[in-house]
Amino acid sequence: MPKGSAFKRYNYGMIDIEKIKQIIGMENVLENEDMSRHTTFKAGGSAKYFLIPDADNIGKLIKYLKENSVSYYIVGNGSNLLVKDTGYNGAVIYIGGEFDKCEVSGNTIKALAGTKLSKIASLAYKEGLTGLEFASGIPGSLGGAVTMNAGAYGGEMSQILESVKVLDENGNILNLNNSELKLGYRHSIVMEKHYIVLESVMRLEHGKKEEIKAAMDDFARKRKEKQPLEYPSAGSTFKRPEGYFAGKLIMDAGLRGKMIGGAQVSEKHCGFIINKENATASDILELMDYVSDKVFEKYNVRLEPEVKILG
Ligand SMILES: Cc1cc2nc3c(=O)[nH]c(=O)nc-3n(C[C@H](O)[C@H](O)[C@H](O)COP(=O)(O)OP(=O)(O)OC[C@H]3O[C@@H](n4cnc5c(N)ncnc54)[C@H](O)[C@@H]3O)c2cc1C
């Protein structure tokens, strides 16, 4: 399984935890934090350190971690993430609460990376701005959505992102425009360069509120109808292979409802592996491998995980 985007391939260096507490405040340093609390799969092991920086101290934190060769991994809303049962022996950096702010100016919205996409989409609706309807039901943060170039129902982040402010591995701030972000199918330069998304500006268009509302309601209805939203998951488990749909391949391979431990190929949508009954991360990973192998045997198509695996 590939590692996720912001995974640092250092040795797990020594953290001077008192120093970290000085940088981000002792109340923002958690140890042995259960990551099932921070992922929509609601499964998996713990992170040795769970750090909650804010916009003022994150640069200093990254510099410190880099200088001391400490592995770190960025987590937003954890809706595309699975942490192995054995946990992560480095520092998870949570881009959430302190990074929650969005404001409108004309037809642009500027938001901090931890802001939920649903919140930004509803602000856009209130202001009569169209372009973000596709994002209203994606349960991620803005930072995660930029990193993944999240998309649905014909829309994706690449269509609306004007610029993104990121932090590089050395703690420097860069401003990237849309073309510099190298946005592709569930891909961006943020993954390649291990940047951290801090904030971004989205350019929308003025539209009719009733049409925006109708589109959002329609997408929400479709999601409810087709997706197993009643169970924990990370959305589509696999990327769409070129020329195919992962869910259809899995269904045609006869895997609908297949269970390993508490993990199941959703009966409602075969593209989703769900945490049906207290699944462990190992159950989910084993089922992912099983599904991928069976589909390969039958159709000679290799399914690649869309979900990021940490640990
Ligand atoms: C029910 C359900 C439905 C879904 N539907 C869709 C859909 O329609 N379309 C879609 O594209 N996705 C969908 N997803 C997947 C997920 O919501 C998106 O990929 C989302 O953009 C992930 O955002 P996040 O904040 O949860 O990221 P996380 O899961 O926290 O992280 C995902 C990746 O982004 C990186 N990352 C997160 N924040 C930052 C940051 N600030 N800077 C740098 N890297 C960062 C992480 O390191 C990780 O590699 C769905 C998930 C669920 C559970």
The ligand as an ORCA input file, in Angstrom:
! r2SCAN-3c Opt
* xyz 0 1
  C     -18.992      9.574      2.965
  C     -17.832     10.135      2.198
  C     -18.042     10.678      0.947
  C     -16.970     11.199      0.212
  N     -17.208     11.738     -1.014
  C     -16.195     12.250     -1.719
  C     -16.424     12.821     -3.013
  O     -17.544     12.883     -3.502
  N     -15.353     13.317     -3.694
  C     -14.090     13.286     -3.165
  O     -13.155     13.756     -3.831
  N     -13.842     12.759     -1.945
  C     -14.855     12.248     -1.221
  N     -14.608     11.706      0.016
  C     -13.215     11.624      0.525
  C     -12.759     12.854      1.355
  O     -13.858     13.487      1.975
  C     -12.000     13.866      0.490
  O     -10.832     13.278     -0.077
  C     -11.563     15.088      1.319
  O     -11.084     16.072      0.454
  C     -10.475     14.767      2.345
  O     -10.334     15.889      3.199
  P      -9.885     15.704      4.718
  O      -9.745     17.040      5.337
  O     -10.794     14.768      5.413
  O      -8.464     15.049      4.495
  P      -7.711     13.913      5.371
  O      -8.451     12.623      5.251
  O      -7.468     14.432      6.734
  O      -6.367     13.808      4.563
  C      -6.355     13.341      3.217
  C      -4.979     13.619      2.622
  O      -4.797     15.029      2.523
  C      -3.660     15.435      3.289
  N      -4.016     16.718      3.915
  C      -5.125     17.022      4.622
  N      -5.104     18.319      4.981
  C      -3.960     18.834      4.497
  C      -3.366     20.121      4.546
  N      -3.932     21.166      5.174
  N      -2.153     20.294      3.925
  C      -1.539     19.250      3.304
  N      -2.056     18.016      3.226
  C      -3.255     17.813      3.813
  C      -3.404     14.338      4.289
  O      -2.038     14.291      4.654
  C      -3.845     13.113      3.493
  O      -2.802     12.698      2.646
  C     -15.664     11.181      0.771
  C     -15.467     10.646      2.054
  C     -16.537     10.133      2.769
  C     -16.297      9.591      4.151
*
